[in-house]
């Protein structure tokens, strides 16, 4: 990762000085806040500017080389599965040439049920491998794999929702990764908490029940900040995960 040089630091300071006052409204009911205070809209704007000064071109989201690989790796890594385990499973399937249309149940089951060795040498069994094998088998035997609608982000997400084991969060994750989409959002507890602290969410909604409503509120927040929702999503998620305990404490003090 690139480090911030003196010129970049000066640009960041200039950007901070040009932000609206902390009492100015970013959007109805949401003030900019102090950029030096954690979790305010102004704070996230500065985090975004800082990231963009250091970031490589926007090609870092894709995990697979084809759309089918992208679907498989995200399907394996979702549902609270540790990323290193999901990636190990994906790597095995890829090396055994099993991410192909019409693959057999037996081949998938054998690959998923055998223990995986992680980079630190630890051996682990993939949790719920029987269920995940069912999802993979149904996906890789879908009759319309040659017609995946990669020309449209929203059409792709709708198509992904027809796959067993994929809900709105994973479908949005795949869509964001593959099409670099700013019209979908990958919402989880970290984004929800960030929204509560920044003020663009009013209460802790059920993500499963209100996903599309919460997504629209998040996208409106990003529009108001004039940032890419996809990049902002990744920035917020990483920071909130690292400061998880602090964020939870901050939420307790706002209630």
Residue pairs with C-beta under 8 A, 6 or more apart in sequence:
1 54
2 54
2 55
2 56
3 54
4 12
4 50
4 53
4 54
8 53
8 54
11 49
11 53
12 46
12 49
12 50
12 53
15 46
15 49
16 35
16 46
19 32
19 35
19 42
19 45
19 46
20 26
20 32
21 32
22 31
22 32
22 33
22 34
22 40
22 42
23 31
23 32
24 31
24 32
25 31
25 32
26 32
26 41
26 221
26 224
26 225
27 200
27 220
27 221
27 224
29 199
30 41
30 198
30 199
30 200
30 221
30 224
31 41
31 199
32 40
32 41
32 42
33 40
33 41
33 42
33 43
33 198
34 40
34 42
34 43
35 42
35 43
35 45
35 46
36 43
37 43
38 197
38 243
38 246
38 250
39 194
39 197
39 198
39 247
39 250
40 197
40 198
41 198
41 199
41 200
41 221
41 224
41 225
44 194
44 198
44 225
44 227
44 232
44 235
44 236
45 225
45 227
47 235
47 239
48 225
48 227
48 231
48 232
48 235
51 231
51 235
52 231
55 231
58 180
58 228
58 230
58 231
61 176
61 177
61 178
61 180
61 230
61 234
62 70
62 177
62 178
63 69
63 70
63 73
63 74
63 87
63 90
63 177
64 70
64 71
64 72
64 73
64 90
67 148
67 150
67 178
68 99
68 101
68 140
68 145
68 148
69 90
69 94
69 99
70 174
70 177
70 178
71 139
71 160
71 163
71 166
71 174
72 90
72 93
72 99
72 136
72 139
72 140
73 86
73 87
73 90
74 170
74 173
74 174
74 177
75 132
75 135
75 136
75 139
75 163
75 165
75 166
75 170
76 86
76 87
76 89
76 90
76 93
76 132
76 136
77 83
77 86
77 87
77 90
78 86
78 165
78 166
78 169
78 170
78 173
79 128
79 165
81 126
81 127
84 118
84 119
85 116
85 118
85 124
85 126
85 127
88 116
88 117
88 118
88 124
89 111
89 112
89 116
89 126
92 111
92 116
93 99
93 108
93 111
93 136
96 107
96 111
98 107
98 108
98 111
98 140
99 140
100 140
101 140
101 141
101 145
101 146
102 140
102 141
103 137
103 140
103 141
105 133
105 137
108 133
108 136
108 137
108 140
109 129
109 130
109 133
112 126
112 129
112 132
112 133
112 136
113 125
113 126
113 129
113 130
113 133
115 123
115 124
115 125
116 123
116 124
116 125
116 126
117 123
118 124
126 132
131 165
132 165
134 164
135 163
135 164
135 165
135 166
138 163
138 164
139 163
139 164
139 165
142 163
148 156
148 159
149 155
149 156
149 159
150 156
150 178
150 179
153 175
153 179
153 181
153 183
153 184
154 183
154 184
156 174
156 175
156 178
156 179
157 168
157 171
157 172
157 174
157 175
157 184
160 166
160 170
160 171
160 174
160 175
161 167
161 168
161 171
166 174
167 208
168 187
168 211
168 212
168 215
169 186
169 187
169 188
169 207
169 211
171 184
172 184
172 185
172 186
172 187
172 215
173 186
175 181
175 184
176 184
176 185
176 186
176 230
176 233
180 230
181 230
182 219
182 222
182 228
182 229
182 230
183 219
183 229
184 215
185 191
185 215
185 218
185 219
185 229
185 233
186 233
186 237
187 207
187 211
187 214
187 215
187 218
188 207
188 237
189 207
190 236
190 237
190 240
190 241
190 244
190 247
191 218
191 233
191 236
191 237
191 240
192 201
192 204
192 205
192 207
192 214
193 240
193 247
193 248
193 251
194 236
194 240
194 247
195 201
195 214
195 217
195 218
195 221
196 202
196 203
196 204
196 251
196 254
197 247
197 250
197 251
197 254
198 221
200 217
200 218
200 220
200 221
201 214
201 217
205 213
205 214
207 214
218 229
218 233
219 229
222 228
222 229
222 232
223 229
225 232
240 247
